[in-house]
Amino acid sequence: MTESAAASATVGTLTNTMGVLGMIYMLYGAQFAAALGQDQGKAAALILGIATTNGIPEVIVAVIVVTAVTAALKRIRKA
């Protein structure tokens, strides 16, 4: 159960992160790069950098939280 909870947390977090950043790129890529003072051609690299630096810690935190909550709920259900 713990492994499936961790896998679910990982997949869910990555789906959310890639969905949000992907939509930012598709809808506002040029404006996003301009707001950061960068060339429009660097939008993909900027967003990939954000996905890497923020996505990895998000996954780690999600796995820790979901695993802890799942374990607590399992204990409560057994009682």
PDB file of N, CA, C and O in Angstrom:
ATOM      1  N   MET A   1       0.821  -1.198   0.000  1.00  0.00           N
ATOM      2  CA  MET A   1       0.000   0.000   0.000  1.00  0.00           C
ATOM      3  C   MET A   1       0.863   1.259   0.000  1.00  0.00           C
ATOM      4  O   MET A   1       0.531   2.241  -0.664  1.00  0.00           O
ATOM      5  N   THR A   2       1.959   1.231   0.737  1.00  0.00           N
ATOM      6  CA  THR A   2       2.835   2.398   0.800  1.00  0.00           C
ATOM      7  C   THR A   2       3.457   2.696  -0.555  1.00  0.00           C
ATOM      8  O   THR A   2       3.576   3.857  -0.948  1.00  0.00           O
ATOM      9  N   GLU A   3       3.854   1.650  -1.268  1.00  0.00           N
ATOM     10  CA  GLU A   3       4.463   1.852  -2.584  1.00  0.00           C
ATOM     11  C   GLU A   3       3.457   2.445  -3.557  1.00  0.00           C
ATOM     12  O   GLU A   3       3.798   3.326  -4.345  1.00  0.00           O
ATOM     13  N   SER A   4       2.222   1.968  -3.507  1.00  0.00           N
ATOM     14  CA  SER A   4       1.209   2.497  -4.418  1.00  0.00           C
ATOM     15  C   SER A   4       0.855   3.940  -4.061  1.00  0.00           C
ATOM     16  O   SER A   4       0.575   4.744  -4.950  1.00  0.00           O
ATOM     17  N   ALA A   5       0.863   4.271  -2.783  1.00  0.00           N
ATOM     18  CA  ALA A   5       0.606   5.654  -2.370  1.00  0.00           C
ATOM     19  C   ALA A   5       1.728   6.565  -2.849  1.00  0.00           C
ATOM     20  O   ALA A   5       1.473   7.670  -3.327  1.00  0.00           O
ATOM     21  N   ALA A   6       2.958   6.109  -2.723  1.00  0.00           N
ATOM     22  CA  ALA A   6       4.097   6.901  -3.186  1.00  0.00           C
ATOM     23  C   ALA A   6       4.063   7.071  -4.702  1.00  0.00           C
ATOM     24  O   ALA A   6       4.345   8.152  -5.218  1.00  0.00           O
ATOM     25  N   ALA A   7       3.719   6.008  -5.407  1.00  0.00           N
ATOM     26  CA  ALA A   7       3.628   6.091  -6.868  1.00  0.00           C
ATOM     27  C   ALA A   7       2.515   7.041  -7.285  1.00  0.00           C
ATOM     28  O   ALA A   7       2.684   7.826  -8.218  1.00  0.00           O
ATOM     29  N   SER A   8       1.388   6.973  -6.602  1.00  0.00           N
ATOM     30  CA  SER A   8       0.272   7.872  -6.908  1.00  0.00           C
ATOM     31  C   SER A   8       0.648   9.323  -6.646  1.00  0.00           C
ATOM     32  O   SER A   8       0.310  10.204  -7.436  1.00  0.00           O
ATOM     33  N   ALA A   9       1.337   9.573  -5.554  1.00  0.00           N
ATOM     34  CA  ALA A   9       1.776  10.933  -5.239  1.00  0.00           C
ATOM     35  C   ALA A   9       2.736  11.447  -6.300  1.00  0.00           C
ATOM     36  O   ALA A   9       2.650  12.603  -6.716  1.00  0.00           O
ATOM     37  N   THR A  10       3.646  10.592  -6.736  1.00  0.00           N
ATOM     38  CA  THR A  10       4.615  10.987  -7.756  1.00  0.00           C
ATOM     39  C   THR A  10       3.925  11.308  -9.071  1.00  0.00           C
ATOM     40  O   THR A  10       4.156  12.365  -9.659  1.00  0.00           O
ATOM     41  N   VAL A  11       3.083  10.401  -9.529  1.00  0.00           N
ATOM     42  CA  VAL A  11       2.403  10.601 -10.813  1.00  0.00           C
ATOM     43  C   VAL A  11       1.479  11.812 -10.757  1.00  0.00           C
ATOM     44  O   VAL A  11       1.442  12.609 -11.694  1.00  0.00           O
ATOM     45  N   GLY A  12       0.740  11.952  -9.671  1.00  0.00           N
ATOM     46  CA  GLY A  12      -0.166  13.089  -9.540  1.00  0.00           C
ATOM     47  C   GLY A  12       0.558  14.422  -9.523  1.00  0.00           C
ATOM     48  O   GLY A  12       0.133  15.376 -10.174  1.00  0.00           O
ATOM     49  N   THR A  13       1.640  14.486  -8.785  1.00  0.00           N
ATOM     50  CA  THR A  13       2.409  15.728  -8.703  1.00  0.00           C
ATOM     51  C   THR A  13       3.043  16.076 -10.040  1.00  0.00           C
ATOM     52  O   THR A  13       2.997  17.229 -10.468  1.00  0.00           O
ATOM     53  N   LEU A  14       3.633  15.092 -10.697  1.00  0.00           N
ATOM     54  CA  LEU A  14       4.246  15.355 -12.000  1.00  0.00           C
ATOM     55  C   LEU A  14       3.209  15.749 -13.042  1.00  0.00           C
ATOM     56  O   LEU A  14       3.465  16.619 -13.876  1.00  0.00           O
ATOM     57  N   THR A  15       2.044  15.118 -13.001  1.00  0.00           N
ATOM     58  CA  THR A  15       0.972  15.476 -13.932  1.00  0.00           C
ATOM     59  C   THR A  15       0.549  16.922 -13.729  1.00  0.00           C
ATOM     60  O   THR A  15       0.386  17.666 -14.696  1.00  0.00           O
ATOM     61  N   ASN A  16       0.372  17.318 -12.489  1.00  0.00           N
ATOM     62  CA  ASN A  16      -0.024  18.687 -12.192  1.00  0.00           C
ATOM     63  C   ASN A  16       1.054  19.681 -12.621  1.00  0.00           C
ATOM     64  O   ASN A  16       0.752  20.685 -13.267  1.00  0.00           O
ATOM     65  N   THR A  17       2.288  19.411 -12.270  1.00  0.00           N
ATOM     66  CA  THR A  17       3.383  20.320 -12.602  1.00  0.00           C
ATOM     67  C   THR A  17       3.538  20.471 -14.109  1.00  0.00           C
ATOM     68  O   THR A  17       3.635  21.586 -14.621  1.00  0.00           O
ATOM     69  N   MET A  18       3.560  19.352 -14.812  1.00  0.00           N
ATOM     70  CA  MET A  18       3.716  19.412 -16.266  1.00  0.00           C
ATOM     71  C   MET A  18       2.492  20.031 -16.942  1.00  0.00           C
ATOM     72  O   MET A  18       2.622  20.732 -17.946  1.00  0.00           O
ATOM     73  N   GLY A  19       1.317  19.772 -16.398  1.00  0.00           N
ATOM     74  CA  GLY A  19       0.109  20.371 -16.967  1.00  0.00           C
ATOM     75  C   GLY A  19       0.107  21.884 -16.843  1.00  0.00           C
ATOM     76  O   GLY A  19      -0.177  22.594 -17.808  1.00  0.00           O
ATOM     77  N   VAL A  20       0.421  22.372 -15.660  1.00  0.00           N
ATOM     78  CA  VAL A  20       0.426  23.818 -15.434  1.00  0.00           C
ATOM     79  C   VAL A  20       1.527  24.490 -16.250  1.00  0.00           C
ATOM     80  O   VAL A  20       1.268  25.465 -16.955  1.00  0.00           O
ATOM     81  N   LEU A  21       2.738  23.979 -16.160  1.00  0.00           N
ATOM     82  CA  LEU A  21       3.841  24.608 -16.887  1.00  0.00           C
ATOM     83  C   LEU A  21       3.691  24.441 -18.394  1.00  0.00           C
ATOM     84  O   LEU A  21       4.075  25.327 -19.158  1.00  0.00           O
ATOM     85  N   GLY A  22       3.137  23.315 -18.825  1.00  0.00           N
ATOM     86  CA  GLY A  22       2.886  23.122 -20.254  1.00  0.00           C
ATOM     87  C   GLY A  22       1.879  24.119 -20.794  1.00  0.00           C
ATOM     88  O   GLY A  22       2.047  24.648 -21.892  1.00  0.00           O
ATOM     89  N   MET A  23       0.831  24.376 -20.023  1.00  0.00           N
ATOM     90  CA  MET A  23      -0.161  25.362 -20.459  1.00  0.00           C
ATOM     91  C   MET A  23       0.421  26.773 -20.442  1.00  0.00           C
ATOM     92  O   MET A  23       0.103  27.580 -21.315  1.00  0.00           O
ATOM     93  N   ILE A  24       1.259  27.075 -19.470  1.00  0.00           N
ATOM     94  CA  ILE A  24       1.924  28.382 -19.464  1.00  0.00           C
ATOM     95  C   ILE A  24       2.738  28.539 -20.738  1.00  0.00           C
ATOM     96  O   ILE A  24       2.701  29.591 -21.377  1.00  0.00           O
ATOM     97  N   TYR A  25       3.472  27.495 -21.108  1.00  0.00           N
ATOM     98  CA  TYR A  25       4.288  27.562 -22.323  1.00  0.00           C
ATOM     99  C   TYR A  25       3.417  27.710 -23.565  1.00  0.00           C
ATOM    100  O   TYR A  25       3.695  28.549 -24.422  1.00  0.00           O
ATOM    101  N   MET A  26       2.365  26.902 -23.667  1.00  0.00           N
ATOM    102  CA  MET A  26       1.533  26.932 -24.872  1.00  0.00           C
ATOM    103  C   MET A  26       0.741  28.232 -25.004  1.00  0.00           C
ATOM    104  O   MET A  26       0.583  28.755 -26.107  1.00  0.00           O
ATOM    105  N   LEU A  27       0.248  28.747 -23.892  1.00  0.00           N
ATOM    106  CA  LEU A  27      -0.606  29.928 -23.964  1.00  0.00           C
ATOM    107  C   LEU A  27       0.156  31.240 -23.806  1.00  0.00           C
ATOM    108  O   LEU A  27      -0.193  32.240 -24.434  1.00  0.00           O
ATOM    109  N   TYR A  28       1.186  31.242 -22.976  1.00  0.00           N
ATOM    110  CA  TYR A  28       1.856  32.493 -22.633  1.00  0.00           C
ATOM    111  C   TYR A  28       3.370  32.412 -22.721  1.00  0.00           C
ATOM    112  O   TYR A  28       4.061  33.171 -22.041  1.00  0.00           O
ATOM    113  N   GLY A  29       3.901  31.527 -23.530  1.00  0.00           N
ATOM    114  CA  GLY A  29       5.347  31.332 -23.591  1.00  0.00           C
ATOM    115  C   GLY A  29       6.125  32.604 -23.868  1.00  0.00           C
ATOM    116  O   GLY A  29       7.090  32.912 -23.169  1.00  0.00           O
ATOM    117  N   ALA A  30       5.707  33.344 -24.886  1.00  0.00           N
ATOM    118  CA  ALA A  30       6.421  34.567 -25.258  1.00  0.00           C
ATOM    119  C   ALA A  30       6.313  35.623 -24.159  1.00  0.00           C
ATOM    120  O   ALA A  30       7.304  36.259 -23.802  1.00  0.00           O
ATOM    121  N   GLN A  31       5.106  35.805 -23.627  1.00  0.00           N
ATOM    122  CA  GLN A  31       4.920  36.795 -22.566  1.00  0.00           C
ATOM    123  C   GLN A  31       5.682  36.401 -21.300  1.00  0.00           C
ATOM    124  O   GLN A  31       6.218  37.260 -20.600  1.00  0.00           O
ATOM    125  N   PHE A  32       5.725  35.105 -21.012  1.00  0.00           N
ATOM    126  CA  PHE A  32       6.442  34.615 -19.839  1.00  0.00           C
ATOM    127  C   PHE A  32       7.926  34.935 -19.954  1.00  0.00           C
ATOM    128  O   PHE A  32       8.533  35.442 -19.011  1.00  0.00           O
ATOM    129  N   ALA A  33       8.508  34.637 -21.115  1.00  0.00           N
ATOM    130  CA  ALA A  33       9.931  34.920 -21.324  1.00  0.00           C
ATOM    131  C   ALA A  33      10.195  36.419 -21.256  1.00  0.00           C
ATOM    132  O   ALA A  33      11.187  36.851 -20.670  1.00  0.00           O
ATOM    133  N   ALA A  34       9.308  37.212 -21.856  1.00  0.00           N
ATOM    134  CA  ALA A  34       9.483  38.664 -21.836  1.00  0.00           C
ATOM    135  C   ALA A  34       9.395  39.206 -20.411  1.00  0.00           C
ATOM    136  O   ALA A  34      10.141  40.114 -20.046  1.00  0.00           O
ATOM    137  N   ALA A  35       8.492  38.656 -19.611  1.00  0.00           N
ATOM    138  CA  ALA A  35       8.348  39.110 -18.225  1.00  0.00           C
ATOM    139  C   ALA A  35       9.612  38.833 -17.419  1.00  0.00           C
ATOM    140  O   ALA A  35       9.913  39.543 -16.459  1.00  0.00           O
ATOM    141  N   LEU A  36      10.348  37.799 -17.812  1.00  0.00           N
ATOM    142  CA  LEU A  36      11.604  37.483 -17.134  1.00  0.00           C
ATOM    143  C   LEU A  36      12.804  38.156 -17.797  1.00  0.00           C
ATOM    144  O   LEU A  36      13.948  37.928 -17.404  1.00  0.00           O
ATOM    145  N   GLY A  37      12.534  38.983 -18.801  1.00  0.00           N
ATOM    146  CA  GLY A  37      13.597  39.698 -19.487  1.00  0.00           C
ATOM    147  C   GLY A  37      14.449  38.816 -20.374  1.00  0.00           C
ATOM    148  O   GLY A  37      15.626  39.103 -20.590  1.00  0.00           O
ATOM    149  N   GLN A  38      13.867  37.742 -20.892  1.00  0.00           N
ATOM    150  CA  GLN A  38      14.603  36.791 -21.726  1.00  0.00           C
ATOM    151  C   GLN A  38      14.047  36.784 -23.145  1.00  0.00           C
ATOM    152  O   GLN A  38      12.941  37.259 -23.400  1.00  0.00           O
ATOM    153  N   ASP A  39      14.837  36.236 -24.055  1.00  0.00           N
ATOM    154  CA  ASP A  39      14.421  36.087 -25.444  1.00  0.00           C
ATOM    155  C   ASP A  39      13.280  35.074 -25.531  1.00  0.00           C
ATOM    156  O   ASP A  39      13.228  34.121 -24.754  1.00  0.00           O
ATOM    157  N   GLN A  40      12.369  35.286 -26.477  1.00  0.00           N
ATOM    158  CA  GLN A  40      11.216  34.404 -26.645  1.00  0.00           C
ATOM    159  C   GLN A  40      11.630  32.962 -26.903  1.00  0.00           C
ATOM    160  O   GLN A  40      10.931  32.038 -26.485  1.00  0.00           O
ATOM    161  N   GLY A  41      12.738  32.755 -27.575  1.00  0.00           N
ATOM    162  CA  GLY A  41      13.215  31.413 -27.875  1.00  0.00           C
ATOM    163  C   GLY A  41      13.670  30.638 -26.646  1.00  0.00           C
ATOM    164  O   GLY A  41      13.838  29.420 -26.707  1.00  0.00           O
ATOM    165  N   LYS A  42      13.867  31.329 -25.541  1.00  0.00           N
ATOM    166  CA  LYS A  42      14.318  30.663 -24.313  1.00  0.00           C
ATOM    167  C   LYS A  42      13.168  30.245 -23.402  1.00  0.00           C
ATOM    168  O   LYS A  42      13.405  29.755 -22.298  1.00  0.00           O
ATOM    169  N   ALA A  43      11.935  30.429 -23.845  1.00  0.00           N
ATOM    170  CA  ALA A  43      10.779  30.128 -22.990  1.00  0.00           C
ATOM    171  C   ALA A  43      10.768  28.667 -22.566  1.00  0.00           C
ATOM    172  O   ALA A  43      10.533  28.364 -21.396  1.00  0.00           O
ATOM    173  N   ALA A  44      11.018  27.765 -23.497  1.00  0.00           N
ATOM    174  CA  ALA A  44      10.994  26.333 -23.167  1.00  0.00           C
ATOM    175  C   ALA A  44      12.077  25.990 -22.151  1.00  0.00           C
ATOM    176  O   ALA A  44      11.832  25.234 -21.211  1.00  0.00           O
ATOM    177  N   ALA A  45      13.264  26.538 -22.335  1.00  0.00           N
ATOM    178  CA  ALA A  45      14.359  26.263 -21.403  1.00  0.00           C
ATOM    179  C   ALA A  45      14.059  26.835 -20.018  1.00  0.00           C
ATOM    180  O   ALA A  45      14.368  26.208 -19.004  1.00  0.00           O
ATOM    181  N   LEU A  46      13.463  28.015 -19.975  1.00  0.00           N
ATOM    182  CA  LEU A  46      13.102  28.615 -18.690  1.00  0.00           C
ATOM    183  C   LEU A  46      12.077  27.760 -17.951  1.00  0.00           C
ATOM    184  O   LEU A  46      12.207  27.509 -16.753  1.00  0.00           O
ATOM    185  N   ILE A  47      11.070  27.324 -18.673  1.00  0.00           N
ATOM    186  CA  ILE A  47      10.021  26.518 -18.046  1.00  0.00           C
ATOM    187  C   ILE A  47      10.560  25.153 -17.633  1.00  0.00           C
ATOM    188  O   ILE A  47      10.179  24.631 -16.585  1.00  0.00           O
ATOM    189  N   LEU A  48      11.429  24.577 -18.434  1.00  0.00           N
ATOM    190  CA  LEU A  48      12.044  23.302 -18.060  1.00  0.00           C
ATOM    191  C   LEU A  48      12.892  23.466 -16.798  1.00  0.00           C
ATOM    192  O   LEU A  48      12.912  22.585 -15.938  1.00  0.00           O
ATOM    193  N   GLY A  49      13.583  24.585 -16.694  1.00  0.00           N
ATOM    194  CA  GLY A  49      14.360  24.862 -15.485  1.00  0.00           C
ATOM    195  C   GLY A  49      13.480  24.976 -14.253  1.00  0.00           C
ATOM    196  O   GLY A  49      13.825  24.475 -13.183  1.00  0.00           O
ATOM    197  N   ILE A  50      12.344  25.636 -14.409  1.00  0.00           N
ATOM    198  CA  ILE A  50      11.396  25.750 -13.298  1.00  0.00           C
ATOM    199  C   ILE A  50      10.846  24.378 -12.933  1.00  0.00           C
ATOM    200  O   ILE A  50      10.725  24.047 -11.753  1.00  0.00           O
ATOM    201  N   ALA A  51      10.515  23.580 -13.943  1.00  0.00           N
ATOM    202  CA  ALA A  51       9.984  22.235 -13.692  1.00  0.00           C
ATOM    203  C   ALA A  51      10.993  21.388 -12.933  1.00  0.00           C
ATOM    204  O   ALA A  51      10.623  20.615 -12.048  1.00  0.00           O
ATOM    205  N   THR A  52      12.255  21.531 -13.275  1.00  0.00           N
ATOM    206  CA  THR A  52      13.291  20.736 -12.618  1.00  0.00           C
ATOM    207  C   THR A  52      13.528  21.203 -11.182  1.00  0.00           C
ATOM    208  O   THR A  52      13.542  20.394 -10.255  1.00  0.00           O
ATOM    209  N   THR A  53      13.713  22.501 -11.006  1.00  0.00           N
ATOM    210  CA  THR A  53      14.049  23.004  -9.672  1.00  0.00           C
ATOM    211  C   THR A  53      12.875  22.951  -8.707  1.00  0.00           C
ATOM    212  O   THR A  53      13.077  22.786  -7.504  1.00  0.00           O
ATOM    213  N   ASN A  54      11.659  23.086  -9.205  1.00  0.00           N
ATOM    214  CA  ASN A  54      10.490  23.038  -8.321  1.00  0.00           C
ATOM    215  C   ASN A  54       9.812  21.677  -8.322  1.00  0.00           C
ATOM    216  O   ASN A  54       9.264  21.256  -7.302  1.00  0.00           O
ATOM    217  N   GLY A  55       9.843  20.991  -9.447  1.00  0.00           N
ATOM    218  CA  GLY A  55       9.136  19.718  -9.566  1.00  0.00           C
ATOM    219  C   GLY A  55       9.710  18.624  -8.690  1.00  0.00           C
ATOM    220  O   GLY A  55       8.960  17.864  -8.077  1.00  0.00           O
ATOM    221  N   ILE A  56      11.018  18.533  -8.623  1.00  0.00           N
ATOM    222  CA  ILE A  56      11.649  17.481  -7.819  1.00  0.00           C
ATOM    223  C   ILE A  56      11.329  17.650  -6.328  1.00  0.00           C
ATOM    224  O   ILE A  56      10.922  16.680  -5.687  1.00  0.00           O
ATOM    225  N   PRO A  57      11.499  18.849  -5.756  1.00  0.00           N
ATOM    226  CA  PRO A  57      11.111  19.003  -4.347  1.00  0.00           C
ATOM    227  C   PRO A  57       9.614  18.780  -4.115  1.00  0.00           C
ATOM    228  O   PRO A  57       9.222  18.249  -3.076  1.00  0.00           O
ATOM    229  N   GLU A  58       8.779  19.183  -5.076  1.00  0.00           N
ATOM    230  CA  GLU A  58       7.341  18.947  -4.944  1.00  0.00           C
ATOM    231  C   GLU A  58       7.041  17.455  -4.849  1.00  0.00           C
ATOM    232  O   GLU A  58       6.231  17.032  -4.025  1.00  0.00           O
ATOM    233  N   VAL A  59       7.690  16.667  -5.686  1.00  0.00           N
ATOM    234  CA  VAL A  59       7.474  15.218  -5.665  1.00  0.00           C
ATOM    235  C   VAL A  59       7.923  14.636  -4.328  1.00  0.00           C
ATOM    236  O   VAL A  59       7.224  13.808  -3.745  1.00  0.00           O
ATOM    237  N   ILE A  60       9.069  15.058  -3.846  1.00  0.00           N
ATOM    238  CA  ILE A  60       9.585  14.536  -2.576  1.00  0.00           C
ATOM    239  C   ILE A  60       8.622  14.850  -1.435  1.00  0.00           C
ATOM    240  O   ILE A  60       8.304  13.973  -0.631  1.00  0.00           O
ATOM    241  N   VAL A  61       8.160  16.096  -1.362  1.00  0.00           N
ATOM    242  CA  VAL A  61       7.226  16.484  -0.303  1.00  0.00           C
ATOM    243  C   VAL A  61       5.910  15.724  -0.445  1.00  0.00           C
ATOM    244  O   VAL A  61       5.350  15.261   0.549  1.00  0.00           O
ATOM    245  N   ALA A  62       5.415  15.594  -1.669  1.00  0.00           N
ATOM    246  CA  ALA A  62       4.151  14.876  -1.888  1.00  0.00           C
ATOM    247  C   ALA A  62       4.257  13.423  -1.449  1.00  0.00           C
ATOM    248  O   ALA A  62       3.337  12.898  -0.821  1.00  0.00           O
ATOM    249  N   VAL A  63       5.358  12.775  -1.768  1.00  0.00           N
ATOM    250  CA  VAL A  63       5.532  11.373  -1.371  1.00  0.00           C
ATOM    251  C   VAL A  63       5.563  11.254   0.152  1.00  0.00           C
ATOM    252  O   VAL A  63       4.943  10.349   0.712  1.00  0.00           O
ATOM    253  N   ILE A  64       6.269  12.144   0.820  1.00  0.00           N
ATOM    254  CA  ILE A  64       6.344  12.097   2.284  1.00  0.00           C
ATOM    255  C   ILE A  64       4.963  12.310   2.902  1.00  0.00           C
ATOM    256  O   ILE A  64       4.551  11.558   3.785  1.00  0.00           O
ATOM    257  N   VAL A  65       4.255  13.332   2.438  1.00  0.00           N
ATOM    258  CA  VAL A  65       2.943  13.652   3.009  1.00  0.00           C
ATOM    259  C   VAL A  65       1.927  12.554   2.724  1.00  0.00           C
ATOM    260  O   VAL A  65       1.225  12.105   3.630  1.00  0.00           O
ATOM    261  N   VAL A  66       1.845  12.121   1.479  1.00  0.00           N
ATOM    262  CA  VAL A  66       0.851  11.103   1.116  1.00  0.00           C
ATOM    263  C   VAL A  66       1.135   9.782   1.822  1.00  0.00           C
ATOM    264  O   VAL A  66       0.209   9.109   2.274  1.00  0.00           O
ATOM    265  N   THR A  67       2.387   9.411   1.918  1.00  0.00           N
ATOM    266  CA  THR A  67       2.731   8.175   2.617  1.00  0.00           C
ATOM    267  C   THR A  67       2.352   8.258   4.094  1.00  0.00           C
ATOM    268  O   THR A  67       1.815   7.301   4.653  1.00  0.00           O
ATOM    269  N   ALA A  68       2.629   9.393   4.726  1.00  0.00           N
ATOM    270  CA  ALA A  68       2.282   9.566   6.143  1.00  0.00           C
ATOM    271  C   ALA A  68       0.768   9.548   6.351  1.00  0.00           C
ATOM    272  O   ALA A  68       0.275   8.903   7.276  1.00  0.00           O
ATOM    273  N   VAL A  69       0.042  10.247   5.502  1.00  0.00           N
ATOM    274  CA  VAL A  69      -1.416  10.285   5.633  1.00  0.00           C
ATOM    275  C   VAL A  69      -2.013   8.908   5.382  1.00  0.00           C
ATOM    276  O   VAL A  69      -2.928   8.488   6.091  1.00  0.00           O
ATOM    277  N   THR A  70      -1.504   8.208   4.385  1.00  0.00           N
ATOM    278  CA  THR A  70      -1.996   6.864   4.086  1.00  0.00           C
ATOM    279  C   THR A  70      -1.751   5.918   5.256  1.00  0.00           C
ATOM    280  O   THR A  70      -2.630   5.135   5.617  1.00  0.00           O
ATOM    281  N   ALA A  71      -0.576   5.987   5.842  1.00  0.00           N
ATOM    282  CA  ALA A  71      -0.267   5.126   6.992  1.00  0.00           C
ATOM    283  C   ALA A  71      -1.182   5.444   8.171  1.00  0.00           C
ATOM    284  O   ALA A  71      -1.657   4.535   8.852  1.00  0.00           O
ATOM    285  N   ALA A  72      -1.430   6.727   8.414  1.00  0.00           N
ATOM    286  CA  ALA A  72      -2.314   7.118   9.514  1.00  0.00           C
ATOM    287  C   ALA A  72      -3.741   6.632   9.269  1.00  0.00           C
ATOM    288  O   ALA A  72      -4.401   6.141  10.185  1.00  0.00           O
ATOM    289  N   LEU A  73      -4.208   6.767   8.048  1.00  0.00           N
ATOM    290  CA  LEU A  73      -5.562   6.306   7.731  1.00  0.00           C
ATOM    291  C   LEU A  73      -5.689   4.792   7.853  1.00  0.00           C
ATOM    292  O   LEU A  73      -6.727   4.284   8.276  1.00  0.00           O
ATOM    293  N   LYS A  74      -4.637   4.077   7.484  1.00  0.00           N
ATOM    294  CA  LYS A  74      -4.664   2.614   7.643  1.00  0.00           C
ATOM    295  C   LYS A  74      -4.786   2.238   9.112  1.00  0.00           C
ATOM    296  O   LYS A  74      -5.538   1.326   9.459  1.00  0.00           O
ATOM    297  N   ARG A  75      -4.052   2.935   9.981  1.00  0.00           N
ATOM    298  CA  ARG A  75      -4.119   2.650  11.411  1.00  0.00           C
ATOM    299  C   ARG A  75      -5.499   2.978  11.977  1.00  0.00           C
ATOM    300  O   ARG A  75      -6.021   2.238  12.811  1.00  0.00           O
ATOM    301  N   ILE A  76      -6.083   4.070  11.530  1.00  0.00           N
ATOM    302  CA  ILE A  76      -7.409   4.466  12.015  1.00  0.00           C
ATOM    303  C   ILE A  76      -8.459   3.450  11.582  1.00  0.00           C
ATOM    304  O   ILE A  76      -9.338   3.098  12.368  1.00  0.00           O
ATOM    305  N   ARG A  77      -8.378   2.983  10.360  1.00  0.00           N
ATOM    306  CA  ARG A  77      -9.356   2.016   9.852  1.00  0.00           C
ATOM    307  C   ARG A  77      -9.263   0.673  10.568  1.00  0.00           C
ATOM    308  O   ARG A  77     -10.270  -0.022  10.704  1.00  0.00           O
ATOM    309  N   LYS A  78      -8.079   0.299  11.025  1.00  0.00           N
ATOM    310  CA  LYS A  78      -7.907  -0.971  11.741  1.00  0.00           C
ATOM    311  C   LYS A  78      -8.500  -0.904  13.143  1.00  0.00           C
ATOM    312  O   LYS A  78      -8.934  -1.917  13.690  1.00  0.00           O
ATOM    313  N   ALA A  79      -8.516   0.289  13.718  1.00  0.00           N
ATOM    314  CA  ALA A  79      -8.992   0.444  15.111  1.00  0.00           C
ATOM    315  C   ALA A  79     -10.486   0.254  15.233  1.00  0.00           C
ATOM    316  O   ALA A  79     -11.032   0.351  16.332  1.00  0.00           O
TER     317      ALA A  79
END
